[in-house]
Amino acid sequence: MRSILAEGETCWRLAEAERFSVIVDAAGFFLCARQAMRKARRSIILIGWDFDTRIRLTPQESEHDGPDRLGRFLEHLARQTPELQIHILKWDLGLLSSMTRGETPIHMLRWMLSRQIHLKLDRAHPPLAAHHMKLLVIDDAIAFCGGIDMTVGRWDTREHREHHPLRRSPFGLAEPPWHDATTCVSGPAARALGDLARDRWRMATGEELRPVDSRTDAWPEALEPDLRNVPIGIARTSPRYRDRREVVESETATLAIIASARKSLYIESQYFASRRIADAMSRRLAEPDGPEIVIINPMSASGWLEEKTMDTARARMIERVKAADRFDRFRIFYPVNAHGTAIYVHAKIMIADDRILKLGSANLNNRSMGYDTESDVILEAQEEDAAVRESIRRRRDDLLAEHLGVETEAVTAAIGTSGGSLLEAIAALSRPAGRGLRPVERRPMRLDDELVAESDLVDPERPAGVGYRTSRFLRNRFGRRLFPSR
């Protein structure tokens, strides 16, 4: 099987990660981010959809080693290290919610006068598009790239306990269980993500940030590397805007992964609303020897408008895919905790067999494919890469184990017993009550649902006036699987 990674097509850049790890759920990410940022000497770049200065990064620990709330923590780092420059870029429309958040405006005003902390808003995008990528780069030595925002409601542990006393808003209100993921890399891959962060800063502000020449080893103590010295691809989405060209590497990579899957495709996503992605899955499901496809979604989207639009679009996609699923190889689930409470899925992960892992900020919806700004990391194993294949397989089994409430070894054994079937393993390990995966039920479609399903207003595929262009790379390499008319 040839590589799916091609610079300028499925990825922006290929770079070696001296260390590579996946971090599941925000309790782990916030801890590692805090440990890494404490080691910063020259530069911290935070690029995100949203930030809330009031959140605690490590509520499970005491504050004996300095402030823990994000805003005060960053100010503490600046005081401790006078040569440190901190750059924060957030989506401009996110400012509307920030202005109602207690001390967040206070920090914003203070940072506007700071010589070390620089907060800017990203408005370099088409109308109503979102700046959605989530990057944290420290001294160009390590970088985090994934789906977790440093904001309210994200912190949770992998147990997703009911009424966890530490899973609360800054006002003390209980927050629901939340599942998320990110990656951490060091070496040339971190420097490449630093280049991406600086490029986005330049697009949004017109200012040039210089790369950092630092020998800092900011790798967090709490994080054991999954792999060492592995190449990764960095994929982006960036819509056409003014004189900036369109970039759809994440979509191209997603379609290539679907086309290349042999036995199984495991996906976690906040949404399932892209017709092109659903059609690509449908074509694989129609093959007699195509892969199983397992999608983990939230039970429902968050908020009335998203529920009305994204859930109805999902219902359409499910019907579309199931109509092609002649061999019964497709399932879509949502996870629940030990009390049966639905866990909100915000992670954006795609794993094909034991060969490819893609993790980042891009969902399976139209916006992520061509309208918002996104960043993903792709790890691919070749046939001879036994260690990489084992790491990818174990991560998939580990994620399933979290959702099913069992040990990773139990998932691995069940998949082995089933001859490699994820669906049979899930069925064997599922219980009627308690922690587990539940099928996403078919949503009845009312007239108003039909009117807003797949709405271009909420989930546009491309900016107005921009047509869809098929990648030549996809046609040449996967033509028969993606385009049956070839």
KEBA-650292 format. One record per residue (C-alpha): x, y, z; residue in three letters; residue number from 1. Coordinates in nm, 4 decimals, padded with zeros to 6 digits. Example, Ala and Ser with C-alpha at 12.3 -4.5 7.8 and 13.67 -1.06 7.14 Angstrom:
2
> c1, c2, c3, type, seq
> 01.2300, -00.4500, 00.7800, ALA, 1
> 01.3670, -00.1060, 00.7140, SER, 2
! end
This chain:
486
> c1, c2, c3, type, seq
> 00.0000, 00.0000, 00.0000, MET, 1
> 00.1491, 00.3309, -00.1070, ARG, 2
> 00.1672, 00.6203, 00.1375, SER, 3
> -00.1291, 00.8559, 00.1551, ILE, 4
> 00.0987, 01.1414, 00.2587, LEU, 5
> 00.1932, 01.3815, -00.0182, ALA, 6
> 00.3043, 01.7391, 00.0464, GLU, 7
> 00.0742, 01.9864, -00.1224, GLY, 8
> -00.2096, 01.7341, -00.1381, GLU, 9
> -00.2875, 01.5486, 00.1855, THR, 10
> -00.0462, 01.7491, 00.3981, CYS, 11
> 00.1300, 02.0816, 00.4073, TRP, 12
> 00.4586, 01.9474, 00.5373, ARG, 13
> 00.6248, 01.6227, 00.6429, LEU, 14
> 00.8515, 01.6473, 00.9483, ALA, 15
> 01.0108, 01.4124, 01.1980, GLU, 16
> 00.8772, 01.3977, 01.5533, ALA, 17
> 01.1622, 01.3105, 01.7869, GLU, 18
> 00.8896, 01.2230, 02.0386, ARG, 19
> 00.5223, 01.1699, 01.9614, PHE, 20
> 00.2290, 01.1133, 02.1985, SER, 21
> -00.1472, 01.1182, 02.1933, VAL, 22
> -00.3134, 01.2724, 02.5003, ILE, 23
> -00.6728, 01.1729, 02.5662, VAL, 24
> -00.9023, 01.4109, 02.7542, ASP, 25
> -00.8256, 01.7575, 02.8839, ALA, 26
> -00.7137, 01.6719, 03.2368, ALA, 27
> -00.4065, 01.5121, 03.0811, GLY, 28
> -00.3562, 01.7887, 02.8243, PHE, 29
> -00.3891, 02.0768, 03.0708, PHE, 30
> -00.1410, 01.9099, 03.3082, LEU, 31
> 00.1122, 01.8505, 03.0292, CYS, 32
> 00.0608, 02.1993, 02.8850, ALA, 33
> 00.1224, 02.3590, 03.2247, ARG, 34
> 00.4380, 02.1544, 03.2814, GLN, 35
> 00.5682, 02.2398, 02.9348, ALA, 36
> 00.4875, 02.6116, 02.9531, MET, 37
> 00.6705, 02.6397, 03.2861, ARG, 38
> 00.9867, 02.5423, 03.0958, LYS, 39
> 00.9429, 02.8091, 02.8262, ALA, 40
> 01.2361, 03.0469, 02.7889, ARG, 41
> 01.1688, 03.2466, 02.4724, ARG, 42
> 00.8268, 03.1859, 02.3213, SER, 43
> 00.4773, 03.0522, 02.3837, ILE, 44
> 00.2277, 03.0683, 02.0974, ILE, 45
> -00.1361, 02.9822, 02.1701, LEU, 46
> -00.3636, 02.9565, 01.8667, ILE, 47
> -00.7259, 02.8636, 01.9341, GLY, 48
> -01.0969, 02.8921, 01.8796, TRP, 49
> -01.1408, 03.0147, 02.2369, ASP, 50
> -00.9519, 03.0756, 02.5609, PHE, 51
> -01.0894, 03.1473, 02.9063, ASP, 52
> -00.8414, 03.3032, 03.1455, THR, 53
> -01.0378, 03.1825, 03.4507, ARG, 54
> -01.0072, 02.8073, 03.3983, ILE, 55
> -00.7836, 02.6029, 03.6260, ARG, 56
> -00.5311, 02.3942, 03.4392, LEU, 57
> -00.4713, 02.1415, 03.7158, THR, 58
> -00.7616, 02.1576, 03.9631, PRO, 59
> -00.6560, 01.8160, 04.0942, GLN, 60
> -00.3346, 01.9682, 04.2335, GLU, 61
> -00.2543, 02.2421, 04.4822, SER, 62
> -00.1232, 02.5815, 04.3698, GLU, 63
> 00.1992, 02.5586, 04.5691, HIS, 64
> 00.4154, 02.6080, 04.2568, ASP, 65
> 00.2442, 02.9195, 04.1269, GLY, 66
> -00.0959, 03.0317, 03.9976, PRO, 67
> -00.3078, 02.7705, 03.8242, ASP, 68
> -00.5751, 02.9772, 03.6510, ARG, 69
> -00.4756, 03.0281, 03.2885, LEU, 70
> -00.4626, 03.4093, 03.2823, GLY, 71
> -00.2720, 03.4492, 03.6080, ARG, 72
> -00.0453, 03.1571, 03.5170, PHE, 73
> 00.0632, 03.3227, 03.1910, LEU, 74
> 00.1258, 03.6519, 03.3711, GLU, 75
> 00.3302, 03.4635, 03.6332, HIS, 76
> 00.5438, 03.3058, 03.3592, LEU, 77
> 00.6059, 03.6476, 03.2041, ALA, 78
> 00.7187, 03.7937, 03.5384, ARG, 79
> 00.9465, 03.4973, 03.6069, GLN, 80
> 01.1127, 03.5074, 03.2629, THR, 81
> 01.1594, 03.8637, 03.1285, PRO, 82
> 01.2780, 03.7438, 02.7842, GLU, 83
> 00.9637, 03.5301, 02.7331, LEU, 84
> 00.7158, 03.6453, 02.4667, GLN, 85
> 00.3608, 03.5030, 02.4773, ILE, 86
> 00.1385, 03.5360, 02.1686, HIS, 87
> -00.2306, 03.4437, 02.1889, ILE, 88
> -00.4573, 03.4326, 01.8834, LEU, 89
> -00.8277, 03.3603, 01.9143, LYS, 90
> -01.1319, 03.3742, 01.6863, TRP, 91
> -01.2723, 03.7267, 01.6678, ASP, 92
> -01.6368, 03.6231, 01.7206, LEU, 93
> -01.5252, 03.4430, 02.0360, GLY, 94
> -01.4711, 03.7887, 02.1824, LEU, 95
> -01.8473, 03.8280, 02.2191, LEU, 96
> -01.8631, 03.5511, 02.4782, SER, 97
> -01.5355, 03.6593, 02.6387, SER, 98
> -01.6783, 04.0021, 02.7233, MET, 99
> -01.9296, 03.8411, 02.9604, THR, 100
> -01.6726, 03.6292, 03.1425, ARG, 101
> -01.5811, 03.7912, 03.4666, GLY, 102
> -01.2114, 03.8683, 03.4714, GLU, 103
> -01.1392, 03.7776, 03.1071, THR, 104
> -01.1860, 04.1409, 02.9872, PRO, 105
> -00.9589, 04.2544, 03.2694, ILE, 106
> -00.6802, 04.0298, 03.1444, HIS, 107
> -00.7438, 04.1430, 02.7885, MET, 108
> -00.7034, 04.5088, 02.8828, LEU, 109
> -00.3909, 04.4346, 03.0853, ARG, 110
> -00.2367, 04.2319, 02.7991, TRP, 111
> -00.3005, 04.5150, 02.5547, MET, 112
> -00.0503, 04.7179, 02.7560, LEU, 113
> 00.1932, 04.4312, 02.8163, SER, 114
> 00.5329, 04.4073, 02.6486, ARG, 115
> 00.5375, 04.0294, 02.6910, GLN, 116
> 00.1810, 03.9037, 02.6426, ILE, 117
> 00.0175, 03.9819, 02.3100, HIS, 118
> -00.3491, 03.8969, 02.2484, LEU, 119
> -00.4888, 03.9360, 01.8984, LYS, 120
> -00.8182, 03.8390, 01.7347, LEU, 121
> -00.8300, 03.6385, 01.4124, ASP, 122
> -01.0767, 03.7942, 01.1702, ARG, 123
> -00.8943, 03.6966, 00.8491, ALA, 124
> -01.1651, 03.4661, 00.7221, HIS, 125
> -01.4884, 03.4741, 00.5184, PRO, 126
> -01.8078, 03.5979, 00.6887, PRO, 127
> -01.9178, 03.3655, 00.9742, LEU, 128
> -01.6205, 03.1342, 00.9207, ALA, 129
> -01.4412, 03.0242, 01.2378, ALA, 130
> -01.0744, 03.0222, 01.3287, HIS, 131
> -01.0827, 02.6670, 01.4649, HIS, 132
> -00.7266, 02.5284, 01.4766, MET, 133
> -00.5850, 02.4556, 01.8217, LYS, 134
> -00.2080, 02.4870, 01.8606, LEU, 135
> 00.0297, 02.5396, 02.1515, LEU, 136
> 00.3977, 02.5820, 02.0593, VAL, 137
> 00.6722, 02.6305, 02.3185, ILE, 138
> 01.0170, 02.7543, 02.2117, ASP, 139
> 00.9724, 02.5636, 01.8829, ASP, 140
> 01.0847, 02.2682, 02.0955, ALA, 141
> 00.7511, 02.0989, 02.1570, ILE, 142
> 00.4039, 02.1550, 02.0201, ALA, 143
> 00.0508, 02.0369, 02.0888, PHE, 144
> -00.1962, 02.0010, 01.8014, CYS, 145
> -00.5445, 01.8605, 01.8481, GLY, 146
> -00.9050, 01.9318, 01.9337, GLY, 147
> -00.8896, 02.0710, 02.2882, ILE, 148
> -00.9587, 02.4386, 02.3579, ASP, 149
> -00.8289, 02.5982, 02.6780, MET, 150
> -01.1714, 02.7167, 02.7812, THR, 151
> -01.4693, 02.6434, 03.0044, VAL, 152
> -01.6208, 02.2961, 03.0113, GLY, 153
> -01.3273, 02.1031, 02.8641, ARG, 154
> -01.1543, 01.9646, 03.1729, TRP, 155
> -01.2380, 01.6007, 03.2425, ASP, 156
> -01.0612, 01.2762, 03.3248, THR, 157
> -01.0827, 00.9556, 03.1276, ARG, 158
> -01.3241, 00.8122, 03.3860, GLU, 159
> -01.5828, 01.0822, 03.3019, HIS, 160
> -01.7264, 01.0505, 03.6519, ARG, 161
> -02.0805, 01.1573, 03.7248, GLU, 162
> -02.0836, 01.4986, 03.9003, HIS, 163
> -01.7044, 01.5134, 03.9276, HIS, 164
> -01.6370, 01.7781, 04.1962, PRO, 165
> -01.3536, 01.9324, 03.9897, LEU, 166
> -01.5482, 01.9467, 03.6618, ARG, 167
> -01.7052, 02.2850, 03.7260, ARG, 168
> -01.7284, 02.6220, 03.5576, SER, 169
> -01.5527, 02.9265, 03.7097, PRO, 170
> -01.8916, 03.0100, 03.8637, PHE, 171
> -01.8964, 02.6713, 04.0395, GLY, 172
> -02.1626, 02.5172, 03.8155, LEU, 173
> -02.1420, 02.1487, 03.7266, ALA, 174
> -02.0215, 02.0714, 03.3726, GLU, 175
> -02.1187, 01.7581, 03.1743, PRO, 176
> -01.8707, 01.4783, 03.0919, PRO, 177
> -01.6460, 01.5734, 02.7987, TRP, 178
> -01.4224, 01.3566, 02.5764, HIS, 179
> -01.1391, 01.5129, 02.3759, ASP, 180
> -00.7859, 01.4502, 02.2477, ALA, 181
> -00.4663, 01.6169, 02.1280, THR, 182
> -00.1112, 01.5268, 02.0263, THR, 183
> 00.2292, 01.6342, 02.1552, CYS, 184
> 00.5428, 01.6329, 01.9383, VAL, 185
> 00.9037, 01.7468, 01.9688, SER, 186
> 01.1898, 01.8042, 01.7264, GLY, 187
> 01.1455, 01.9170, 01.3652, PRO, 188
> 00.7700, 01.8450, 01.3822, ALA, 189
> 00.7361, 02.0974, 01.6663, ALA, 190
> 00.9317, 02.3546, 01.4661, ARG, 191
> 00.7026, 02.2932, 01.1688, ALA, 192
> 00.3945, 02.3510, 01.3858, LEU, 193
> 00.5660, 02.6654, 01.5091, GLY, 194
> 00.5931, 02.7775, 01.1461, ASP, 195
> 00.2221, 02.7050, 01.1007, LEU, 196
> 00.1352, 02.9072, 01.4121, ALA, 197
> 00.3486, 03.1998, 01.2941, ARG, 198
> 00.1953, 03.1808, 00.9481, ASP, 199
> -00.1531, 03.2041, 01.0965, ARG, 200
> -00.0463, 03.4932, 01.3194, TRP, 201
> 00.0858, 03.6760, 01.0122, ARG, 202
> -00.2365, 03.6154, 00.8171, MET, 203
> -00.4484, 03.7412, 01.1066, ALA, 204
> -00.2386, 04.0375, 01.2186, THR, 205
> 00.0049, 04.1269, 00.9416, GLY, 206
> 00.2901, 04.0880, 01.1920, GLU, 207
> 00.5912, 03.8601, 01.1389, GLU, 208
> 00.7076, 03.6477, 01.4309, LEU, 209
> 01.0585, 03.5091, 01.4118, ARG, 210
> 01.1342, 03.1402, 01.4662, PRO, 211
> 01.2966, 03.0548, 01.7974, VAL, 212
> 01.6471, 02.9082, 01.8136, ASP, 213
> 01.6256, 02.7339, 02.1484, SER, 214
> 01.7667, 02.4189, 02.3016, ARG, 215
> 01.4873, 02.4014, 02.5567, THR, 216
> 01.3633, 02.0523, 02.6389, ASP, 217
> 01.0083, 02.1429, 02.7369, ALA, 218
> 00.8692, 01.7899, 02.7171, TRP, 219
> 00.6278, 01.7465, 03.0134, PRO, 220
> 00.7354, 01.5102, 03.2902, GLU, 221
> 00.3892, 01.3533, 03.3091, ALA, 222
> 00.3945, 01.2365, 02.9450, LEU, 223
> 00.5591, 00.9171, 02.8238, GLU, 224
> 00.6316, 00.9268, 02.4503, PRO, 225
> 00.4298, 00.6804, 02.2450, ASP, 226
> 00.6911, 00.6773, 01.9691, LEU, 227
> 01.0309, 00.8252, 01.8879, ARG, 228
> 01.1766, 00.9503, 01.5613, ASN, 229
> 00.8693, 00.9077, 01.3413, VAL, 230
> 00.7649, 01.1198, 01.0416, PRO, 231
> 00.4289, 01.2947, 01.0634, ILE, 232
> 00.2233, 01.4936, 00.8169, GLY, 233
> 00.0672, 01.8282, 00.9067, ILE, 234
> -00.2617, 01.8964, 00.7259, ALA, 235
> -00.4576, 02.2215, 00.7111, ARG, 236
> -00.7887, 02.3700, 00.6096, THR, 237
> -00.7871, 02.7350, 00.5106, SER, 238
> -01.0647, 02.8874, 00.2963, PRO, 239
> -01.0029, 03.1123, 00.0000, ARG, 240
> -01.0090, 03.4667, 00.1333, TYR, 241
> -00.9090, 03.7824, -00.0518, ARG, 242
> -00.5780, 03.6992, -00.2243, ASP, 243
> -00.5167, 03.3837, -00.0169, ARG, 244
> -00.5611, 03.0545, -00.1977, ARG, 245
> -00.7805, 02.7693, -00.0757, GLU, 246
> -00.6176, 02.4891, 00.1252, VAL, 247
> -00.8100, 02.1613, 00.1745, VAL, 248
> -00.5394, 01.9185, 00.2854, GLU, 249
> -00.7464, 01.7851, 00.5775, SER, 250
> -01.0362, 01.6954, 00.3476, GLU, 251
> -00.8030, 01.5350, 00.0928, THR, 252
> -00.6341, 01.3348, 00.3693, ALA, 253
> -00.9703, 01.2270, 00.5135, THR, 254
> -01.0887, 01.0983, 00.1758, LEU, 255
> -00.7549, 00.9241, 00.1158, ALA, 256
> -00.7761, 00.7510, 00.4551, ILE, 257
> -01.1296, 00.6295, 00.3830, ILE, 258
> -01.0179, 00.4997, 00.0429, ALA, 259
> -00.7106, 00.3225, 00.1825, SER, 260
> -00.8707, 00.1466, 00.4839, ALA, 261
> -00.8563, -00.2323, 00.4509, ARG, 262
> -01.0400, -00.3901, 00.7432, LYS, 263
> -01.1565, -00.1099, 00.9713, SER, 264
> -01.2075, 00.2631, 01.0022, LEU, 265
> -01.2477, 00.3992, 01.3563, TYR, 266
> -01.3630, 00.7613, 01.3856, ILE, 267
> -01.4365, 01.0050, 01.6668, GLU, 268
> -01.5933, 01.3361, 01.5661, SER, 269
> -01.8158, 01.6060, 01.7074, GLN, 270
> -02.0285, 01.5946, 01.3918, TYR, 271
> -02.1126, 01.3690, 01.0975, PHE, 272
> -02.2507, 01.6102, 00.8387, ALA, 273
> -02.0312, 01.6098, 00.5278, SER, 274
> -02.2050, 01.4634, 00.2228, ARG, 275
> -01.8726, 01.4047, 00.0448, ARG, 276
> -01.7350, 01.2122, 00.3396, ILE, 277
> -02.0588, 01.0125, 00.3714, ALA, 278
> -02.0513, 00.9297, -00.0002, ASP, 279
> -01.6892, 00.8134, 00.0236, ALA, 280
> -01.7859, 00.5846, 00.3123, MET, 281
> -02.0864, 00.4585, 00.1190, SER, 282
> -01.8681, 00.3514, -00.1721, ARG, 283
> -01.6403, 00.1534, 00.0577, ARG, 284
> -01.9351, -00.0081, 00.2366, LEU, 285
> -02.0780, -00.1179, -00.0970, ALA, 286
> -01.7624, -00.3203, -00.1657, GLU, 287
> -01.7956, -00.6896, -00.0706, PRO, 288
> -01.4547, -00.6826, 00.0990, ASP, 289
> -01.4569, -00.3205, 00.2171, GLY, 290
> -01.3804, -00.2052, 00.5730, PRO, 291
> -01.6024, -00.1841, 00.8779, GLU, 292
> -01.6737, 00.1760, 00.9787, ILE, 293
> -01.7320, 00.2742, 01.3419, VAL, 294
> -01.8145, 00.6382, 01.4263, ILE, 295
> -01.8253, 00.7741, 01.7815, ILE, 296
> -02.0337, 01.0930, 01.8035, ASN, 297
> -02.2055, 01.2854, 02.0833, PRO, 298
> -02.5622, 01.1755, 02.1521, MET, 299
> -02.6694, 01.5199, 02.0296, SER, 300
> -02.5108, 01.8450, 01.9238, ALA, 301
> -02.4701, 02.1236, 02.1789, SER, 302
> -02.7312, 02.3988, 02.1770, GLY, 303
> -03.0645, 02.4453, 02.0018, TRP, 304
> -02.9324, 02.5744, 01.6691, LEU, 305
> -02.6622, 02.3085, 01.6355, GLU, 306
> -02.9066, 02.0370, 01.7350, GLU, 307
> -03.1553, 02.1612, 01.4757, LYS, 308
> -02.8988, 02.1791, 01.1965, THR, 309
> -02.6146, 01.9375, 01.2702, MET, 310
> -02.8286, 01.6573, 01.4142, ASP, 311
> -03.0673, 01.6714, 01.1208, THR, 312
> -02.7738, 01.6707, 00.8801, ALA, 313
> -02.6347, 01.3701, 01.0670, ARG, 314
> -02.9671, 01.1902, 01.0325, ALA, 315
> -02.9490, 01.2473, 00.6579, ARG, 316
> -02.5910, 01.1171, 00.6398, MET, 317
> -02.6766, 00.8071, 00.8429, ILE, 318
> -02.9653, 00.7249, 00.6105, GLU, 319
> -02.7403, 00.7808, 00.3118, ARG, 320
> -02.4648, 00.5543, 00.4423, VAL, 321
> -02.6968, 00.2811, 00.5675, LYS, 322
> -02.8636, 00.2644, 00.2270, ALA, 323
> -02.5257, 00.1607, 00.0839, ALA, 324
> -02.4341, -00.0699, 00.3737, ASP, 325
> -02.5383, -00.3955, 00.2017, ARG, 326
> -02.2980, -00.6035, 00.4130, PHE, 327
> -02.3887, -00.4560, 00.7546, ASP, 328
> -02.0489, -00.3029, 00.8337, ARG, 329
> -02.1479, 00.0446, 00.9591, PHE, 330
> -02.2318, 00.1589, 01.3130, ARG, 331
> -02.2542, 00.4990, 01.4807, ILE, 332
> -02.2493, 00.5191, 01.8613, PHE, 333
> -02.2361, 00.7691, 02.1451, TYR, 334
> -02.0615, 00.6976, 02.4793, PRO, 335
> -02.2205, 00.7056, 02.8250, VAL, 336
> -02.0550, 00.7001, 03.1673, ASN, 337
> -02.1211, 00.4552, 03.4521, ALA, 338
> -02.4467, 00.6355, 03.5408, HIS, 339
> -02.5707, 00.6296, 03.1829, GLY, 340
> -02.5096, 01.0022, 03.1263, THR, 341
> -02.4089, 01.0843, 02.7696, ALA, 342
> -02.0450, 01.1938, 02.7316, ILE, 343
> -02.0007, 01.4812, 02.4883, TYR, 344
> -01.7544, 01.3818, 02.2142, VAL, 345
> -01.5374, 01.6694, 02.0954, HIS, 346
> -01.2367, 01.4649, 01.9770, ALA, 347
> -01.1494, 01.4541, 01.6070, LYS, 348
> -00.9717, 01.1232, 01.5403, ILE, 349
> -00.9560, 00.8861, 01.2438, MET, 350
> -00.7726, 00.5512, 01.2576, ILE, 351
> -00.7507, 00.3223, 00.9547, ALA, 352
> -00.6570, -00.0354, 01.0512, ASP, 353
> -00.3252, -00.0244, 01.2352, ASP, 354
> -00.1682, 00.1960, 00.9689, ARG, 355
> -00.2937, 00.5546, 00.9853, ILE, 356
> -00.3876, 00.7896, 01.2689, LEU, 357
> -00.5165, 01.1412, 01.2006, LYS, 358
> -00.5883, 01.3709, 01.4962, LEU, 359
> -00.6530, 01.7422, 01.5066, GLY, 360
> -00.9249, 02.0056, 01.4964, SER, 361
> -01.1142, 01.9050, 01.1795, ALA, 362
> -01.4589, 01.7472, 01.2222, ASN, 363
> -01.6576, 01.5436, 00.9689, LEU, 364
> -01.8638, 01.8445, 00.8659, ASN, 365
> -01.8511, 02.0798, 00.5694, ASN, 366
> -01.7007, 02.3746, 00.7573, ARG, 367
> -01.3955, 02.1741, 00.8616, SER, 368
> -01.3377, 02.0619, 00.5046, MET, 369
> -01.3232, 02.4012, 00.3375, GLY, 370
> -01.4669, 02.6962, 00.5323, TYR, 371
> -01.2971, 02.7212, 00.8723, ASP, 372
> -00.9260, 02.7101, 00.9595, THR, 373
> -00.8090, 02.3702, 01.0848, GLU, 374
> -00.4888, 02.1817, 01.1642, SER, 375
> -00.4380, 01.8041, 01.1875, ASP, 376
> -00.1459, 01.5709, 01.2513, VAL, 377
> -00.1203, 01.2437, 01.0558, ILE, 378
> 00.0883, 00.9432, 01.1604, LEU, 379
> 00.1275, 00.6692, 00.9012, GLU, 380
> 00.2960, 00.3292, 00.9348, ALA, 381
> 00.4440, 00.1414, 00.6429, GLN, 382
> 00.4256, -00.2388, 00.6269, GLU, 383
> 00.7646, -00.2814, 00.7937, GLU, 384
> 00.6968, -00.0292, 01.0759, ASP, 385
> 00.5973, -00.2810, 01.3425, ALA, 386
> 00.6401, -00.0401, 01.6347, ALA, 387
> 00.4313, 00.2327, 01.4708, VAL, 388
> 00.1613, -00.0153, 01.3716, ARG, 389
> 00.1468, -00.1509, 01.7260, GLU, 390
> 00.1214, 00.2034, 01.8685, SER, 391
> -00.1662, 00.2943, 01.6338, ILE, 392
> -00.3488, -00.0323, 01.7059, ARG, 393
> -00.3054, 00.0093, 02.0784, ARG, 394
> -00.4348, 00.3678, 02.0676, ARG, 395
> -00.7485, 00.2545, 01.8835, ARG, 396
> -00.8034, -00.0264, 02.1332, ASP, 397
> -00.7341, 00.2137, 02.4211, ASP, 398
> -00.9995, 00.4576, 02.2980, LEU, 399
> -01.2540, 00.1786, 02.2578, LEU, 400
> -01.1648, 00.0524, 02.6052, ALA, 401
> -01.2327, 00.3974, 02.7527, GLU, 402
> -01.5745, 00.4111, 02.5906, HIS, 403
> -01.6655, 00.0518, 02.6812, LEU, 404
> -01.5381, 00.0752, 03.0390, GLY, 405
> -01.2983, -00.2194, 03.0077, VAL, 406
> -00.9214, -00.2732, 02.9964, GLU, 407
> -00.7358, -00.2174, 02.6699, THR, 408
> -00.6222, -00.5803, 02.6737, GLU, 409
> -00.9856, -00.6937, 02.6780, ALA, 410
> -01.0548, -00.4952, 02.3593, VAL, 411
> -00.7427, -00.6312, 02.1901, THR, 412
> -00.8380, -00.9873, 02.2843, ALA, 413
> -01.1977, -00.9438, 02.1648, ALA, 414
> -01.0848, -00.8030, 01.8298, ILE, 415
> -00.8417, -01.0932, 01.7929, GLY, 416
> -01.1102, -01.3490, 01.8774, THR, 417
> -01.3439, -01.1918, 01.6205, SER, 418
> -01.0858, -01.2144, 01.3439, GLY, 419
> -01.0251, -00.8394, 01.3454, GLY, 420
> -01.3862, -00.7186, 01.3610, SER, 421
> -01.4378, -00.4030, 01.5666, LEU, 422
> -01.8144, -00.4476, 01.5466, LEU, 423
> -01.8076, -00.7994, 01.6881, GLU, 424
> -01.5682, -00.6918, 01.9641, ALA, 425
> -01.7925, -00.3989, 02.0613, ILE, 426
> -02.0955, -00.6281, 02.0683, ALA, 427
> -01.9110, -00.8837, 02.2823, ALA, 428
> -01.7934, -00.6243, 02.5362, LEU, 429
> -02.1102, -00.4145, 02.5532, SER, 430
> -02.3399, -00.4247, 02.8570, ARG, 431
> -02.7059, -00.3253, 02.8771, PRO, 432
> -02.6391, -00.0728, 03.1552, ALA, 433
> -02.3511, 00.1360, 03.2863, GLY, 434
> -02.0447, 00.2551, 03.0978, ARG, 435
> -02.0530, 00.1784, 02.7281, GLY, 436
> -02.1489, 00.2704, 02.3735, LEU, 437
> -02.5096, 00.3230, 02.2688, ARG, 438
> -02.6367, 00.3381, 01.9101, PRO, 439
> -02.7296, 00.6810, 01.7778, VAL, 440
> -03.1033, 00.6462, 01.7246, GLU, 441
> -03.2721, 00.7495, 01.4041, ARG, 442
> -03.4039, 01.1051, 01.4361, ARG, 443
> -03.7590, 01.1636, 01.3073, PRO, 444
> -03.7488, 01.4381, 01.0450, MET, 445
> -04.0176, 01.7053, 01.0737, ARG, 446
> -04.0842, 01.9658, 00.8074, LEU, 447
> -03.8716, 02.2287, 00.9821, ASP, 448
> -03.5905, 01.9726, 01.0143, ASP, 449
> -03.6028, 01.9067, 00.6405, GLU, 450
> -03.5746, 02.2791, 00.5722, LEU, 451
> -03.2546, 02.3254, 00.7763, VAL, 452
> -03.0850, 01.9884, 00.7171, ALA, 453
> -02.7513, 02.0343, 00.5414, GLU, 454
> -02.7965, 02.4110, 00.5601, SER, 455
> -02.5276, 02.6134, 00.3847, ASP, 456
> -02.5889, 02.8951, 00.6307, LEU, 457
> -02.4714, 02.6986, 00.9358, VAL, 458
> -02.2432, 02.4409, 00.7705, ASP, 459
> -02.1203, 02.5787, 00.4369, PRO, 460
> -01.8859, 02.3694, 00.2243, GLU, 461
> -01.6939, 02.6561, 00.0658, ARG, 462
> -01.7100, 03.0371, 00.0744, PRO, 463
> -01.9596, 03.2014, -00.1609, ALA, 464
> -01.8446, 03.1865, -00.5208, GLY, 465
> -01.5824, 02.9159, -00.4606, VAL, 466
> -01.6500, 02.5916, -00.6476, GLY, 467
> -01.5530, 02.2433, -00.5362, TYR, 468
> -01.2454, 02.1015, -00.7086, ARG, 469
> -01.1541, 01.7331, -00.6915, THR, 470
> -00.7949, 01.6548, -00.6003, SER, 471
> -00.5928, 01.5083, -00.8864, ARG, 472
> -00.3992, 01.3105, -00.6253, PHE, 473
> -00.7191, 01.1370, -00.5124, LEU, 474
> -00.8304, 01.0627, -00.8665, ARG, 475
> -00.4938, 00.9176, -00.9636, ASN, 476
> -00.4401, 00.7085, -00.6526, ARG, 477
> -00.7897, 00.6077, -00.5419, PHE, 478
> -01.0038, 00.6750, -00.8482, GLY, 479
> -01.2083, 00.3579, -00.8480, ARG, 480
> -01.2791, 00.3761, -00.4757, ARG, 481
> -01.3756, 00.7424, -00.4669, LEU, 482
> -01.5065, 00.8010, -00.8174, PHE, 483
> -01.6828, 00.4874, -00.9520, PRO, 484
> -01.7427, 00.6429, -01.2928, SER, 485
> -01.3703, 00.6300, -01.3757, ARG, 486
! end
